[in-house]
Amino acid sequence: MDLFEYQGKSLFARMGVPVPQGRIARTPAEARAAAGELGGRVVVKAQVQVGGRGKAGGVKLAADAGEAEARAAEILGMDIKGHTVRIVLIEQVSDIAAEWYVSFTLDRGAKQHLAMVSAKGGMDIEGVAAEDPAALVKMHIDPVIGLAEWQARELVYRAGLDRASARASAAVLLKLYGAFVGLDCDLVEVNPLILTGSGEVVALDSKVTLDSNGFFRHPDFEDFRADFTEDPLEKMARERDLNFIKLEGSVGIIGNGAGLVMSTLDVVSLVGGSAANFLDVGGGAGADTIRNALDVLTRDEAVRVVLINIFGGITRCDLVAQGIVEALGSLELPWPIVVRLDGTNATAGRAILAQAASASVVPAATMREAAERAVELAGRA
């Protein structure tokens, strides 16, 4: 789950990372009140889960509460890369002496945590890495041992951060890493992490991605969803423990395993079609799971045909077939279903579908054949 900036900062503050004083506002009037509480100059920042908001006009300075209200009126309702601004963060203006970049993430290939630090913060870090790779210092961290204090200091020195504030900088890096591990994050990024004129190290921004698999340890994280504008279909799928992402095409996709579903999307595109969704029922999916998946897709008016692509391992193809038959009997399915079954109990699964003798079910022997039939049927609809 990607968090808004203000949500990430609330977690930083919980872990002892210094952040500016701030308030959120959903209306210009609330922005005025927030600025009045903070006093002095403030910055009005659009809360969207996408980069580039500054260049899009989503970050503006205000000299007083009245100007903060005006700036909030300009920003609220803006469209930034397809994201509508519904919340702004009002923060005290910081005295910036230096800007740095810090992030902690997972390096799945190395099976370790990865720290990245640069003295060139406050800008497009991808551009910095491309133009001056040496400016982005990287360090792998053993997840069993964690980030040691000496490693944090080494990151500070190697990245060329301010030597006079090295101890404070290293301390903040340790706290950010503590947030990354302790809060079950996939990513913790601060751009910029600033040094103020008084020598304080402050997280001026936050980009946090939480691993939803760790939510059982943090039940309060569910509260973060309240400010998300979640797609109704994605919400329904999540409540049914289905991994679903809405796309723009007309071919509904159901598969078991993210890799297989992504491959199916690729093959559909290869043969001239476009997927309406990514829907992964996961390993070991039974009849109820398949029925629930088909039920979700019935709510998507863009779908013209559904392609079910199953490679049985722990997932049994006969149970998948049973779920399809149950859905045919209990749901109003407005489109044909192309089904490719392979692997565990595939022969039994095909027999169940053949016995059902439904004109809505179109069997396919291979992934490519299934994709071709689905695209053909979508074109007829």
Buried (B, 14 or more C-beta within 10 A) or exposed (E): BBBBBBBBBBBBEEBEBBBBEBBBBBBBEBBBBBBBEBEEBBBBBBBBBEBEBEEBEBBBEBEBBEBBBBBBBBBBEBEBEEBEBBBBBBBBBBEBBBBBBBBBBBEEEEEBBBBBBBBBBBEBBEEBBEEEEEBBBBBEBEEEEBBEEEBBBBBBEBBBBBEEBBEBBBBBBBBBBBBBBBBBBBBBBBBBBBBBEEEBBBBBBBBBBBBEEBBEEBEEBEEBEEBBEEEEBBEBBBEBEBBBBBBEBBBBBBBBBEEBBBBBBEBBBEBEBBBBBBBBBBEEBBBEBBBBBBBBBBEBEBBBBBBBBBBBEEBBBBBBBBBBBBBBEEEEBEBBBBBBBBBBBBEBBBEBBEEBEBEBBBBBEEBBBBBBBBBBBBEEE
